[in-house]
Amino acid sequence: MTVLGKHTIADARDLATTVEFRLKAIDRLIAGNPTKVPDSMLKRYQAVKTRWRTVSDSVATHLTILSISAPLVTASLQPAEEDYQKLESARVTQVNGDNIKFMTDEIERVVGAPIDERDKPQGLFESDPDFAALRKLDSTIASGEAAAAAAKKTAGEAASSKTGIMLIGGLLAVGAVFVAVQVAPLYATAKAVRR
């Protein structure tokens, strides 16, 4: 999903996760058939993988910095087009005529078996702002319920004294502020997404 035509941090992470999954699947395929893959092909594959990992590590560091710099904005709403394009370029750009897709196809052809994609990562929900907002709202409600349960327990223990009554009032006020602070950004995000 894009935000204002730009890929997001979540999109970049999904792309990196998918490519890493494919590389690990290729590694497992090679490990299971070591004599079928010629050394020259292994060297070419290692060159492509090294280039990918160099770019991927750099982008991962930058995405972490972006996430930390705006902690209240979810990864699915924060643009990271430049990082996404760096990953995409590393995925498709050829190194001496080879890229990840070409090497995957070549190794599968030489081994005579496809890579195992049963556990392929699905980034669909990570990129969905509605799902992310609902998940955040659910965790906020759960923490509010936990705070209410703690306040109820404290209220039951201290209900007979004036200090206890003041404590209960204070806890309710703090709980209301906590919920308001957590829900207001979600409401604003949901409202912005609908426009």
C-alpha positions as CSV (number, residue, x, y, z in Angstrom):
1,M,0.0,0.0,0.0
2,T,1.2,3.5,-0.7
3,V,0.5,6.7,1.2
4,L,0.2,9.7,-1.2
5,G,1.8,7.6,-3.9
6,K,4.8,6.7,-1.7
7,H,5.7,3.2,-0.4
8,T,5.7,3.1,3.4
9,I,8.1,1.7,6.0
10,A,5.8,-1.4,6.2
11,D,6.1,-1.9,2.5
12,A,9.9,-1.7,2.6
13,R,10.0,-4.2,5.5
14,D,7.5,-6.5,3.7
15,L,9.7,-6.5,0.6
16,A,12.9,-7.2,2.6
17,T,11.2,-10.0,4.5
18,T,10.0,-11.6,1.2
19,V,13.4,-11.4,-0.4
20,E,15.1,-12.8,2.8
21,F,12.6,-15.6,2.8
22,R,13.5,-16.5,-0.8
23,L,17.2,-16.3,-0.1
24,K,16.9,-18.7,2.9
25,A,14.7,-21.0,0.8
26,I,17.4,-21.1,-1.9
27,D,20.1,-21.7,0.8
28,R,18.0,-24.7,2.0
29,L,17.6,-26.0,-1.5
30,I,21.3,-25.8,-2.1
31,A,22.1,-27.4,1.3
32,G,19.8,-30.3,0.4
33,N,21.4,-30.8,-3.0
34,P,25.1,-29.8,-2.6
35,T,26.5,-31.8,-5.5
36,K,23.9,-30.5,-8.1
37,V,24.9,-26.8,-8.0
38,P,28.2,-26.0,-9.6
39,D,30.8,-23.9,-7.8
40,S,30.6,-21.2,-10.5
41,M,26.9,-20.8,-9.9
42,L,27.4,-20.7,-6.1
43,K,29.9,-17.9,-6.5
44,R,27.5,-15.9,-8.7
45,Y,24.7,-16.5,-6.2
46,Q,26.9,-15.4,-3.3
47,A,27.7,-12.2,-5.1
48,V,24.0,-11.4,-5.7
49,K,23.2,-12.3,-2.1
50,T,26.1,-10.1,-0.7
51,R,24.9,-7.1,-2.7
52,W,21.4,-7.6,-1.4
53,R,22.5,-8.0,2.2
54,T,24.6,-4.8,2.0
55,V,21.7,-2.7,0.8
56,S,19.2,-4.4,3.0
57,D,21.2,-3.8,6.2
58,S,21.7,-0.2,5.3
59,V,18.0,0.3,4.6
60,A,16.9,-1.6,7.8
61,T,19.0,0.8,9.9
62,H,17.5,3.8,8.2
63,L,13.9,2.4,8.6
64,T,14.6,1.9,12.3
65,I,15.7,5.6,12.6
66,L,12.6,6.7,10.7
67,S,10.4,4.7,13.0
68,I,12.0,6.0,16.1
69,S,11.8,9.6,14.9
70,A,8.0,9.4,14.6
71,P,6.9,6.9,17.3
72,L,3.2,7.8,17.1
73,V,3.0,7.2,13.3
74,T,2.5,3.5,12.4
75,A,4.9,2.0,9.9
76,S,2.0,1.5,7.4
77,L,1.4,5.3,7.3
78,Q,5.0,6.6,7.3
79,P,6.5,7.1,3.7
80,A,9.8,5.5,2.9
81,E,9.9,5.6,-0.9
82,E,13.6,6.1,-1.2
83,D,14.3,3.1,1.0
84,Y,11.8,0.9,-0.8
85,Q,13.4,1.8,-4.2
86,K,16.9,0.9,-2.9
87,L,15.6,-2.5,-1.9
88,E,13.8,-3.0,-5.2
89,S,16.9,-1.9,-7.1
90,A,19.0,-4.4,-5.1
91,R,16.4,-7.1,-5.9
92,V,16.2,-6.6,-9.6
93,T,19.5,-5.0,-10.6
94,Q,21.9,-7.4,-12.2
95,V,25.4,-8.2,-10.9
96,N,27.4,-9.5,-13.8
97,G,24.2,-10.5,-15.5
98,D,22.6,-12.1,-12.4
99,N,19.9,-10.9,-10.0
100,I,17.9,-12.7,-7.3
101,K,15.1,-13.8,-9.5
102,F,17.4,-15.1,-12.2
103,M,19.6,-17.0,-9.7
104,T,16.5,-18.5,-8.0
105,D,15.3,-19.8,-11.4
106,E,18.7,-21.1,-12.4
107,I,19.3,-22.9,-9.1
108,E,15.8,-24.4,-9.2
109,R,16.5,-25.6,-12.8
110,V,19.8,-27.1,-11.9
111,V,18.5,-28.9,-8.8
112,G,15.3,-30.0,-10.5
113,A,13.0,-28.8,-7.7
114,P,11.3,-25.5,-6.8
115,I,12.0,-23.7,-3.5
116,D,9.6,-24.4,-0.7
117,E,7.2,-21.5,-0.4
118,R,4.7,-23.0,2.1
119,D,5.6,-20.5,4.8
120,K,6.0,-17.5,2.6
121,P,5.5,-14.3,4.6
122,Q,2.3,-12.3,3.9
123,G,2.6,-8.6,4.5
124,L,-1.0,-7.8,3.7
125,F,-2.2,-6.8,7.2
126,E,1.0,-5.0,8.1
127,S,0.4,-2.5,5.3
128,D,-3.3,-2.0,6.0
129,P,-3.8,1.2,8.1
130,D,-7.4,0.1,9.2
131,F,-6.1,-3.2,10.5
132,A,-3.1,-1.4,12.3
133,A,-5.5,1.1,13.8
134,L,-7.8,-1.6,15.0
135,R,-4.9,-3.6,16.5
136,K,-3.7,-0.5,18.3
137,L,-7.2,0.3,19.5
138,D,-7.6,-3.3,20.8
139,S,-4.4,-3.1,22.8
140,T,-5.4,0.3,24.2
141,I,-8.7,-1.1,25.3
142,A,-7.0,-4.1,26.8
143,S,-4.6,-1.9,28.8
144,G,-7.5,0.3,29.9
145,E,-9.4,-2.8,31.1
146,A,-6.4,-3.9,33.0
147,A,-6.1,-0.5,34.6
148,A,-9.8,-0.6,35.5
149,A,-9.4,-4.0,37.1
150,A,-6.5,-2.7,39.1
151,A,-8.5,0.4,40.1
152,K,-11.5,-1.8,41.1
153,K,-9.3,-4.0,43.3
154,T,-7.7,-0.9,44.9
155,A,-11.1,0.7,45.4
156,G,-12.4,-2.4,47.1
157,E,-9.6,-2.4,49.5
158,A,-9.6,1.3,50.3
159,A,-13.3,2.2,49.9
160,S,-13.8,2.7,53.7
161,S,-11.4,5.7,54.1
162,K,-11.3,9.2,52.9
163,T,-7.8,8.6,51.5
164,G,-9.1,5.6,49.6
165,I,-11.9,7.6,48.1
166,M,-9.5,10.3,47.0
167,L,-7.2,7.6,45.6
168,I,-10.1,6.1,43.6
169,G,-10.9,9.5,42.1
170,G,-7.3,10.1,41.2
171,L,-7.0,6.7,39.5
172,L,-10.2,7.2,37.5
173,A,-8.9,10.6,36.3
174,V,-5.5,9.1,35.4
175,G,-7.3,6.3,33.6
176,A,-9.5,8.7,31.6
177,V,-6.4,10.8,30.6
178,F,-4.6,7.6,29.5
179,V,-7.4,6.4,27.3
180,A,-7.9,9.8,25.8
181,V,-4.2,10.1,25.0
182,Q,-4.2,6.7,23.4
183,V,-7.5,6.9,21.4
184,A,-7.2,10.5,20.1
185,P,-4.3,9.8,17.7
186,L,-6.1,6.6,16.4
187,Y,-9.2,8.6,15.8
188,A,-7.2,11.3,13.9
189,T,-5.4,8.6,11.9
190,A,-8.7,6.8,11.0
191,K,-10.3,10.1,10.1
192,A,-7.3,11.1,7.9
193,V,-7.3,7.7,6.1
194,R,-11.0,8.0,5.2
195,R,-10.5,11.3,3.5
